[in-house]
Amino acid sequence: PAGPAAAQAGKSVAFGGAIQSEYLDSDPDYIGAFLAHCDLVMPMNELKFDLIHPARDEWNFAPADRIVDLALSNGKTSRGTCHVWWGATPSWVERIDTARDAERVLVDHIERVSDRYKGKLTGWDVVNEVLAFDPREDGPLRDTYWLRMLGPRHIPLALRTVARTDPGARLVVNDYDLEFVGDLYDVRRGVMLDLVRQLQDGGVRVDGVGIQGHLYAGRTIDKDAVEAFHRELDRMGIELLVTELDVIDLETFDGPDEMDRIAYGLVDDLLDAVFAWKAPAMVVAWGITDRYTWIPDLMPRSDGTPHRPLPLTRDYEAKDWMALL
Ligand code: XIL
């Protein structure tokens, strides 16, 4: 699909959606919405460490298999998220207290999972959210189990393991808060560029940087900074992806039309910004319908009204911003 922003850049872009296996059977309209609107359909959670590897000797491949097979058999592509993420490290892993064993578990895990989906996924978010929430206070990298046990080298270790196991997979470093106006976001963009530069200097392949694209009403997209960020990545031979697009609105209480208008503006600005230098590799929405979204669990709206983060309404009607994608 190519919308106004894409047309402006003279390019079209693959549009993807992250799907959740738990709704496939209960909601007859769910899969059809992805098949109708998306070029790529990817598991939202089913490839994450804790879900796919719930105990040291226990693997739960079926939900991810189901989604990847569903995508590919319907002529869609798929991609993987994620091997290293603080939010999906199971407690059985966090109880491992030697670096040697932690490293063995990480490498074995990545080998096993990447090998199973070898050739079926366009790429992997190999590491997700490794930047510190605020690098000005906490140093560049987030304090996680993997950082404590293995140090920063867990990042090249993970990238090299995927590269060796599924050489055709695009290796992506994925993170949030990379697109807004403000000092914090300037710093985060800088830290991301430093990280991928250091990896490349160390001979480690990185193919892409993912901007998650969890947008917020009340924040402004820094179009110039995103363009410069994209240009710099491109200079290094690294592509840009938008991997988890949705809109979080905690402050608009003038009704759904106003929420949708604000969401449209944010998405339009983000697409303008990421397309300004060249087309990104893909744009992936973090879901498809407002019916299912991660946002209310963590950030309920104070008036109790539903969030409207995604391109389709709860009734599967396309919002205006779907046309941008
Ligand atoms: C979220 C999923 O949407 C939820 O269903 C799950 O319970 C937790 O993870 N940033 C990320 C994603 O990188 O992996 C998160 O996804 C949302 C925030």
Residues whose N, C-alpha, C, O or C-beta is under 5 A from the ligand:
A	BS01	XIL	M44 N128 W294
